Amino acid sequence: MTVELTSTDLAGLLKQKAGITVDPLELDRPGATFEEFGVDSLGLLAVVGELENRHGLSMTAAESAKSSAEFLQTVNLSLKKGA
């Protein structure tokens, strides 16, 4: 069974780890960037760290994602490869 991170999952992680509330539908908006939601590099690093701990995989490539779409794509590719 392949695990996939959804925009709803990401919104929950952003709230939990970065203290930022984002509507999951906004994360799905084309061109949506973390900067416009107020998510800084430390917040994103905390989310990546949580995902690495949960799945036992390195996801350092996701740390440099500028958009939610890029982040989800990178994380889900890592999850797929690690499955």
PDB file as gemmi writes it, atoms N, CA and C in Angstrom:
CRYST1    1.000    1.000    1.000  90.00  90.00  90.00 P 1                      
ATOM      1  N   MET A   1       0.845  -1.184   0.000  1.00  0.00           N  
ATOM      2  CA  MET A   1       0.000   0.000   0.000  1.00  0.00           C  
ATOM      3  C   MET A   1       0.887   1.243   0.000  1.00  0.00           C  
ATOM      4  N   THR A   2       0.641   2.138  -0.932  1.00  0.00           N  
ATOM      5  CA  THR A   2       1.423   3.353  -1.043  1.00  0.00           C  
ATOM      6  C   THR A   2       0.764   4.476  -0.238  1.00  0.00           C  
ATOM      7  N   VAL A   3       1.557   5.150   0.547  1.00  0.00           N  
ATOM      8  CA  VAL A   3       1.093   6.284   1.329  1.00  0.00           C  
ATOM      9  C   VAL A   3       1.271   7.534   0.483  1.00  0.00           C  
ATOM     10  N   GLU A   4       0.316   8.451   0.581  1.00  0.00           N  
ATOM     11  CA  GLU A   4       0.423   9.701  -0.163  1.00  0.00           C  
ATOM     12  C   GLU A   4       0.058  10.859   0.753  1.00  0.00           C  
ATOM     13  N   LEU A   5       0.860  11.905   0.711  1.00  0.00           N  
ATOM     14  CA  LEU A   5       0.579  13.110   1.472  1.00  0.00           C  
ATOM     15  C   LEU A   5      -0.374  13.977   0.664  1.00  0.00           C  
ATOM     16  N   THR A   6      -1.483  14.361   1.270  1.00  0.00           N  
ATOM     17  CA  THR A   6      -2.471  15.207   0.598  1.00  0.00           C  
ATOM     18  C   THR A   6      -2.344  16.647   1.085  1.00  0.00           C  
ATOM     19  N   SER A   7      -3.024  17.544   0.417  1.00  0.00           N  
ATOM     20  CA  SER A   7      -3.010  18.941   0.854  1.00  0.00           C  
ATOM     21  C   SER A   7      -3.661  19.077   2.234  1.00  0.00           C  
ATOM     22  N   THR A   8      -4.625  18.240   2.546  1.00  0.00           N  
ATOM     23  CA  THR A   8      -5.245  18.251   3.880  1.00  0.00           C  
ATOM     24  C   THR A   8      -4.228  17.820   4.931  1.00  0.00           C  
ATOM     25  N   ASP A   9      -3.451  16.781   4.616  1.00  0.00           N  
ATOM     26  CA  ASP A   9      -2.394  16.339   5.529  1.00  0.00           C  
ATOM     27  C   ASP A   9      -1.360  17.448   5.735  1.00  0.00           C  
ATOM     28  N   LEU A  10      -0.976  18.087   4.636  1.00  0.00           N  
ATOM     29  CA  LEU A  10       0.018  19.159   4.704  1.00  0.00           C  
ATOM     30  C   LEU A  10      -0.498  20.330   5.531  1.00  0.00           C  
ATOM     31  N   ALA A  11      -1.758  20.683   5.357  1.00  0.00           N  
ATOM     32  CA  ALA A  11      -2.345  21.774   6.143  1.00  0.00           C  
ATOM     33  C   ALA A  11      -2.283  21.446   7.641  1.00  0.00           C  
ATOM     34  N   GLY A  12      -2.562  20.203   7.988  1.00  0.00           N  
ATOM     35  CA  GLY A  12      -2.490  19.784   9.390  1.00  0.00           C  
ATOM     36  C   GLY A  12      -1.077  19.862   9.935  1.00  0.00           C  
ATOM     37  N   LEU A  13      -0.108  19.442   9.131  1.00  0.00           N  
ATOM     38  CA  LEU A  13       1.292  19.515   9.556  1.00  0.00           C  
ATOM     39  C   LEU A  13       1.768  20.954   9.699  1.00  0.00           C  
ATOM     40  N   LEU A  14       1.331  21.817   8.799  1.00  0.00           N  
ATOM     41  CA  LEU A  14       1.706  23.228   8.896  1.00  0.00           C  
ATOM     42  C   LEU A  14       1.155  23.846  10.178  1.00  0.00           C  
ATOM     43  N   LYS A  15      -0.056  23.471  10.552  1.00  0.00           N  
ATOM     44  CA  LYS A  15      -0.663  23.972  11.784  1.00  0.00           C  
ATOM     45  C   LYS A  15       0.092  23.435  12.997  1.00  0.00           C  
ATOM     46  N   GLN A  16       0.345  22.132  12.980  1.00  0.00           N  
ATOM     47  CA  GLN A  16       0.985  21.461  14.113  1.00  0.00           C  
ATOM     48  C   GLN A  16       2.444  21.867  14.293  1.00  0.00           C  
ATOM     49  N   LYS A  17       3.208  21.923  13.222  1.00  0.00           N  
ATOM     50  CA  LYS A  17       4.651  22.112  13.319  1.00  0.00           C  
ATOM     51  C   LYS A  17       5.122  23.544  13.099  1.00  0.00           C  
ATOM     52  N   ALA A  18       4.351  24.334  12.327  1.00  0.00           N  
ATOM     53  CA  ALA A  18       4.776  25.701  12.039  1.00  0.00           C  
ATOM     54  C   ALA A  18       3.844  26.741  12.646  1.00  0.00           C  
ATOM     55  N   GLY A  19       2.705  26.287  13.181  1.00  0.00           N  
ATOM     56  CA  GLY A  19       1.757  27.220  13.785  1.00  0.00           C  
ATOM     57  C   GLY A  19       1.021  28.078  12.770  1.00  0.00           C  
ATOM     58  N   ILE A  20       0.959  27.616  11.523  1.00  0.00           N  
ATOM     59  CA  ILE A  20       0.329  28.374  10.451  1.00  0.00           C  
ATOM     60  C   ILE A  20      -0.943  27.647  10.005  1.00  0.00           C  
ATOM     61  N   THR A  21      -2.062  28.358  10.000  1.00  0.00           N  
ATOM     62  CA  THR A  21      -3.319  27.784   9.540  1.00  0.00           C  
ATOM     63  C   THR A  21      -3.520  28.128   8.073  1.00  0.00           C  
ATOM     64  N   VAL A  22      -3.657  27.087   7.251  1.00  0.00           N  
ATOM     65  CA  VAL A  22      -3.854  27.255   5.819  1.00  0.00           C  
ATOM     66  C   VAL A  22      -5.002  26.351   5.386  1.00  0.00           C  
ATOM     67  N   ASP A  23      -5.916  26.890   4.615  1.00  0.00           N  
ATOM     68  CA  ASP A  23      -7.004  26.102   4.038  1.00  0.00           C  
ATOM     69  C   ASP A  23      -6.396  25.129   3.022  1.00  0.00           C  
ATOM     70  N   PRO A  24      -6.689  23.838   3.142  1.00  0.00           N  
ATOM     71  CA  PRO A  24      -6.146  22.867   2.177  1.00  0.00           C  
ATOM     72  C   PRO A  24      -6.468  23.214   0.721  1.00  0.00           C  
ATOM     73  N   LEU A  25      -7.608  23.836   0.485  1.00  0.00           N  
ATOM     74  CA  LEU A  25      -7.959  24.231  -0.884  1.00  0.00           C  
ATOM     75  C   LEU A  25      -7.007  25.292  -1.414  1.00  0.00           C  
ATOM     76  N   GLU A  26      -6.504  26.141  -0.527  1.00  0.00           N  
ATOM     77  CA  GLU A  26      -5.520  27.151  -0.938  1.00  0.00           C  
ATOM     78  C   GLU A  26      -4.190  26.499  -1.310  1.00  0.00           C  
ATOM     79  N   LEU A  27      -3.859  25.415  -0.620  1.00  0.00           N  
ATOM     80  CA  LEU A  27      -2.625  24.698  -0.949  1.00  0.00           C  
ATOM     81  C   LEU A  27      -2.704  24.065  -2.338  1.00  0.00           C  
ATOM     82  N   ASP A  28      -3.914  23.770  -2.795  1.00  0.00           N  
ATOM     83  CA  ASP A  28      -4.125  23.173  -4.118  1.00  0.00           C  
ATOM     84  C   ASP A  28      -4.158  24.209  -5.237  1.00  0.00           C  
ATOM     85  N   ARG A  29      -4.225  25.479  -4.862  1.00  0.00           N  
ATOM     86  CA  ARG A  29      -4.307  26.534  -5.881  1.00  0.00           C  
ATOM     87  C   ARG A  29      -3.012  26.588  -6.688  1.00  0.00           C  
ATOM     88  N   PRO A  30      -3.108  26.566  -8.014  1.00  0.00           N  
ATOM     89  CA  PRO A  30      -1.894  26.636  -8.846  1.00  0.00           C  
ATOM     90  C   PRO A  30      -1.056  27.871  -8.500  1.00  0.00           C  
ATOM     91  N   GLY A  31       0.223  27.653  -8.332  1.00  0.00           N  
ATOM     92  CA  GLY A  31       1.145  28.746  -8.046  1.00  0.00           C  
ATOM     93  C   GLY A  31       1.209  29.162  -6.587  1.00  0.00           C  
ATOM     94  N   ALA A  32       0.471  28.481  -5.711  1.00  0.00           N  
ATOM     95  CA  ALA A  32       0.471  28.838  -4.289  1.00  0.00           C  
ATOM     96  C   ALA A  32       1.853  28.596  -3.691  1.00  0.00           C  
ATOM     97  N   THR A  33       2.407  29.631  -3.057  1.00  0.00           N  
ATOM     98  CA  THR A  33       3.738  29.515  -2.461  1.00  0.00           C  
ATOM     99  C   THR A  33       3.656  29.523  -0.939  1.00  0.00           C  
ATOM    100  N   PHE A  34       4.640  28.916  -0.320  1.00  0.00           N  
ATOM    101  CA  PHE A  34       4.687  28.914   1.138  1.00  0.00           C  
ATOM    102  C   PHE A  34       4.872  30.325   1.678  1.00  0.00           C  
ATOM    103  N   GLU A  35       5.596  31.139   0.959  1.00  0.00           N  
ATOM    104  CA  GLU A  35       5.834  32.517   1.390  1.00  0.00           C  
ATOM    105  C   GLU A  35       4.522  33.287   1.582  1.00  0.00           C  
ATOM    106  N   GLU A  36       3.591  33.115   0.660  1.00  0.00           N  
ATOM    107  CA  GLU A  36       2.329  33.855   0.777  1.00  0.00           C  
ATOM    108  C   GLU A  36       1.476  33.395   1.957  1.00  0.00           C  
ATOM    109  N   PHE A  37       1.734  32.191   2.456  1.00  0.00           N  
ATOM    110  CA  PHE A  37       1.008  31.692   3.620  1.00  0.00           C  
ATOM    111  C   PHE A  37       1.723  32.028   4.922  1.00  0.00           C  
ATOM    112  N   GLY A  38       2.924  32.592   4.809  1.00  0.00           N  
ATOM    113  CA  GLY A  38       3.692  32.946   5.997  1.00  0.00           C  
ATOM    114  C   GLY A  38       4.530  31.800   6.543  1.00  0.00           C  
ATOM    115  N   VAL A  39       4.753  30.782   5.723  1.00  0.00           N  
ATOM    116  CA  VAL A  39       5.570  29.641   6.143  1.00  0.00           C  
ATOM    117  C   VAL A  39       7.019  29.927   5.772  1.00  0.00           C  
ATOM    118  N   ASP A  40       7.875  30.007   6.794  1.00  0.00           N  
ATOM    119  CA  ASP A  40       9.292  30.270   6.532  1.00  0.00           C  
ATOM    120  C   ASP A  40      10.070  28.950   6.445  1.00  0.00           C  
ATOM    121  N   SER A  41      11.358  29.064   6.224  1.00  0.00           N  
ATOM    122  CA  SER A  41      12.186  27.871   6.038  1.00  0.00           C  
ATOM    123  C   SER A  41      12.223  27.000   7.295  1.00  0.00           C  
ATOM    124  N   LEU A  42      12.186  27.611   8.464  1.00  0.00           N  
ATOM    125  CA  LEU A  42      12.196  26.826   9.701  1.00  0.00           C  
ATOM    126  C   LEU A  42      10.900  26.047   9.872  1.00  0.00           C  
ATOM    127  N   GLY A  43       9.787  26.656   9.511  1.00  0.00           N  
ATOM    128  CA  GLY A  43       8.502  25.968   9.573  1.00  0.00           C  
ATOM    129  C   GLY A  43       8.470  24.785   8.627  1.00  0.00           C  
ATOM    130  N   LEU A  44       8.986  24.995   7.428  1.00  0.00           N  
ATOM    131  CA  LEU A  44       9.023  23.923   6.439  1.00  0.00           C  
ATOM    132  C   LEU A  44       9.967  22.813   6.896  1.00  0.00           C  
ATOM    133  N   LEU A  45      11.069  23.184   7.497  1.00  0.00           N  
ATOM    134  CA  LEU A  45      12.021  22.209   8.021  1.00  0.00           C  
ATOM    135  C   LEU A  45      11.372  21.346   9.106  1.00  0.00           C  
ATOM    136  N   ALA A  46      10.560  21.955   9.945  1.00  0.00           N  
ATOM    137  CA  ALA A  46       9.861  21.204  10.996  1.00  0.00           C  
ATOM    138  C   ALA A  46       8.889  20.195  10.391  1.00  0.00           C  
ATOM    139  N   VAL A  47       8.208  20.581   9.329  1.00  0.00           N  
ATOM    140  CA  VAL A  47       7.276  19.679   8.647  1.00  0.00           C  
ATOM    141  C   VAL A  47       8.047  18.519   8.020  1.00  0.00           C  
ATOM    142  N   VAL A  48       9.144  18.836   7.348  1.00  0.00           N  
ATOM    143  CA  VAL A  48       9.963  17.793   6.717  1.00  0.00           C  
ATOM    144  C   VAL A  48      10.492  16.835   7.789  1.00  0.00           C  
ATOM    145  N   GLY A  49      10.959  17.372   8.898  1.00  0.00           N  
ATOM    146  CA  GLY A  49      11.462  16.532   9.991  1.00  0.00           C  
ATOM    147  C   GLY A  49      10.395  15.577  10.509  1.00  0.00           C  
ATOM    148  N   GLU A  50       9.189  16.066  10.651  1.00  0.00           N  
ATOM    149  CA  GLU A  50       8.086  15.218  11.107  1.00  0.00           C  
ATOM    150  C   GLU A  50       7.819  14.094  10.103  1.00  0.00           C  
ATOM    151  N   LEU A  51       7.814  14.432   8.824  1.00  0.00           N  
ATOM    152  CA  LEU A  51       7.578  13.417   7.793  1.00  0.00           C  
ATOM    153  C   LEU A  51       8.706  12.385   7.765  1.00  0.00           C  
ATOM    154  N   GLU A  52       9.933  12.836   7.932  1.00  0.00           N  
ATOM    155  CA  GLU A  52      11.064  11.905   7.966  1.00  0.00           C  
ATOM    156  C   GLU A  52      10.939  10.949   9.153  1.00  0.00           C  
ATOM    157  N   ASN A  53      10.549  11.476  10.304  1.00  0.00           N  
ATOM    158  CA  ASN A  53      10.369  10.635  11.490  1.00  0.00           C  
ATOM    159  C   ASN A  53       9.241   9.629  11.301  1.00  0.00           C  
ATOM    160  N   ARG A  54       8.154  10.063  10.709  1.00  0.00           N  
ATOM    161  CA  ARG A  54       7.001   9.175  10.499  1.00  0.00           C  
ATOM    162  C   ARG A  54       7.311   8.041   9.543  1.00  0.00           C  
ATOM    163  N   HIS A  55       8.042   8.350   8.495  1.00  0.00           N  
ATOM    164  CA  HIS A  55       8.210   7.382   7.412  1.00  0.00           C  
ATOM    165  C   HIS A  55       9.606   6.765   7.344  1.00  0.00           C  
ATOM    166  N   GLY A  56      10.533   7.263   8.139  1.00  0.00           N  
ATOM    167  CA  GLY A  56      11.874   6.699   8.147  1.00  0.00           C  
ATOM    168  C   GLY A  56      12.623   6.898   6.840  1.00  0.00           C  
ATOM    169  N   LEU A  57      12.320   7.987   6.161  1.00  0.00           N  
ATOM    170  CA  LEU A  57      12.937   8.295   4.870  1.00  0.00           C  
ATOM    171  C   LEU A  57      13.535   9.687   4.897  1.00  0.00           C  
ATOM    172  N   SER A  58      14.600   9.887   4.146  1.00  0.00           N  
ATOM    173  CA  SER A  58      15.163  11.222   3.991  1.00  0.00           C  
ATOM    174  C   SER A  58      14.334  11.989   2.962  1.00  0.00           C  
ATOM    175  N   MET A  59      13.933  13.188   3.316  1.00  0.00           N  
ATOM    176  CA  MET A  59      13.141  14.022   2.415  1.00  0.00           C  
ATOM    177  C   MET A  59      13.743  15.413   2.299  1.00  0.00           C  
ATOM    178  N   THR A  60      15.075  15.495   2.348  1.00  0.00           N  
ATOM    179  CA  THR A  60      15.744  16.789   2.329  1.00  0.00           C  
ATOM    180  C   THR A  60      15.452  17.575   1.053  1.00  0.00           C  
ATOM    181  N   ALA A  61      15.142  16.901  -0.048  1.00  0.00           N  
ATOM    182  CA  ALA A  61      14.823  17.613  -1.291  1.00  0.00           C  
ATOM    183  C   ALA A  61      13.582  18.485  -1.128  1.00  0.00           C  
ATOM    184  N   ALA A  62      12.683  18.097  -0.235  1.00  0.00           N  
ATOM    185  CA  ALA A  62      11.448  18.859  -0.027  1.00  0.00           C  
ATOM    186  C   ALA A  62      11.695  20.173   0.710  1.00  0.00           C  
ATOM    187  N   GLU A  63      12.826  20.278   1.403  1.00  0.00           N  
ATOM    188  CA  GLU A  63      13.131  21.481   2.175  1.00  0.00           C  
ATOM    189  C   GLU A  63      13.254  22.724   1.310  1.00  0.00           C  
ATOM    190  N   SER A  64      13.617  22.549   0.058  1.00  0.00           N  
ATOM    191  CA  SER A  64      13.811  23.702  -0.825  1.00  0.00           C  
ATOM    192  C   SER A  64      12.591  24.026  -1.678  1.00  0.00           C  
ATOM    193  N   ALA A  65      11.490  23.321  -1.462  1.00  0.00           N  
ATOM    194  CA  ALA A  65      10.273  23.574  -2.246  1.00  0.00           C  
ATOM    195  C   ALA A  65       9.750  24.984  -1.965  1.00  0.00           C  
ATOM    196  N   LYS A  66       9.391  25.676  -3.013  1.00  0.00           N  
ATOM    197  CA  LYS A  66       8.848  27.030  -2.877  1.00  0.00           C  
ATOM    198  C   LYS A  66       7.327  27.037  -2.892  1.00  0.00           C  
ATOM    199  N   SER A  67       6.743  26.004  -3.514  1.00  0.00           N  
ATOM    200  CA  SER A  67       5.284  25.950  -3.616  1.00  0.00           C  
ATOM    201  C   SER A  67       4.758  24.678  -2.957  1.00  0.00           C  
ATOM    202  N   SER A  68       3.489  24.717  -2.601  1.00  0.00           N  
ATOM    203  CA  SER A  68       2.877  23.540  -2.002  1.00  0.00           C  
ATOM    204  C   SER A  68       2.821  22.391  -3.000  1.00  0.00           C  
ATOM    205  N   ALA A  69       2.572  22.695  -4.267  1.00  0.00           N  
ATOM    206  CA  ALA A  69       2.523  21.644  -5.291  1.00  0.00           C  
ATOM    207  C   ALA A  69       3.881  20.960  -5.430  1.00  0.00           C  
ATOM    208  N   GLU A  70       4.952  21.750  -5.437  1.00  0.00           N  
ATOM    209  CA  GLU A  70       6.306  21.195  -5.547  1.00  0.00           C  
ATOM    210  C   GLU A  70       6.620  20.341  -4.315  1.00  0.00           C  
ATOM    211  N   PHE A  71       6.231  20.821  -3.141  1.00  0.00           N  
ATOM    212  CA  PHE A  71       6.471  20.091  -1.901  1.00  0.00           C  
ATOM    213  C   PHE A  71       5.751  18.750  -1.928  1.00  0.00           C  
ATOM    214  N   LEU A  72       4.466  18.765  -2.255  1.00  0.00           N  
ATOM    215  CA  LEU A  72       3.684  17.529  -2.290  1.00  0.00           C  
ATOM    216  C   LEU A  72       4.246  16.546  -3.308  1.00  0.00           C  
ATOM    217  N   GLN A  73       4.627  17.043  -4.463  1.00  0.00           N  
ATOM    218  CA  GLN A  73       5.182  16.180  -5.502  1.00  0.00           C  
ATOM    219  C   GLN A  73       6.484  15.528  -5.020  1.00  0.00           C  
ATOM    220  N   THR A  74       7.355  16.322  -4.418  1.00  0.00           N  
ATOM    221  CA  THR A  74       8.644  15.821  -3.943  1.00  0.00           C  
ATOM    222  C   THR A  74       8.460  14.791  -2.830  1.00  0.00           C  
ATOM    223  N   VAL A  75       7.611  15.109  -1.860  1.00  0.00           N  
ATOM    224  CA  VAL A  75       7.378  14.191  -0.752  1.00  0.00           C  
ATOM    225  C   VAL A  75       6.744  12.898  -1.256  1.00  0.00           C  
ATOM    226  N   ASN A  76       5.736  13.007  -2.108  1.00  0.00           N  
ATOM    227  CA  ASN A  76       5.058  11.806  -2.578  1.00  0.00           C  
ATOM    228  C   ASN A  76       5.964  10.939  -3.449  1.00  0.00           C  
ATOM    229  N   LEU A  77       6.877  11.551  -4.170  1.00  0.00           N  
ATOM    230  CA  LEU A  77       7.852  10.774  -4.930  1.00  0.00           C  
ATOM    231  C   LEU A  77       8.773  10.005  -3.976  1.00  0.00           C  
ATOM    232  N   SER A  78       9.200  10.658  -2.912  1.00  0.00           N  
ATOM    233  CA  SER A  78      10.032  10.004  -1.906  1.00  0.00           C  
ATOM    234  C   SER A  78       9.283   8.845  -1.235  1.00  0.00           C  
ATOM    235  N   LEU A  79       8.018   9.075  -0.927  1.00  0.00           N  
ATOM    236  CA  LEU A  79       7.208   8.027  -0.298  1.00  0.00           C  
ATOM    237  C   LEU A  79       7.020   6.834  -1.238  1.00  0.00           C  
ATOM    238  N   LYS A  80       6.819   7.129  -2.507  1.00  0.00           N  
ATOM    239  CA  LYS A  80       6.623   6.070  -3.491  1.00  0.00           C  
ATOM    240  C   LYS A  80       7.894   5.235  -3.650  1.00  0.00           C  
ATOM    241  N   LYS A  81       9.035   5.911  -3.722  1.00  0.00           N  
ATOM    242  CA  LYS A  81      10.311   5.212  -3.860  1.00  0.00           C  
ATOM    243  C   LYS A  81      10.633   4.387  -2.626  1.00  0.00           C  
ATOM    244  N   GLY A  82      10.236   4.896  -1.460  1.00  0.00           N  
ATOM    245  CA  GLY A  82      10.534   4.213  -0.204  1.00  0.00           C  
ATOM    246  C   GLY A  82       9.583   3.089   0.122  1.00  0.00           C  
ATOM    247  N   ALA A  83       8.479   2.986  -0.606  1.00  0.00           N  
ATOM    248  CA  ALA A  83       7.461   1.952  -0.309  1.00  0.00           C  
ATOM    249  C   ALA A  83       7.918   0.571  -0.702  1.00  0.00           C  
TER     250      ALA A  83                                                      
END                                                                             
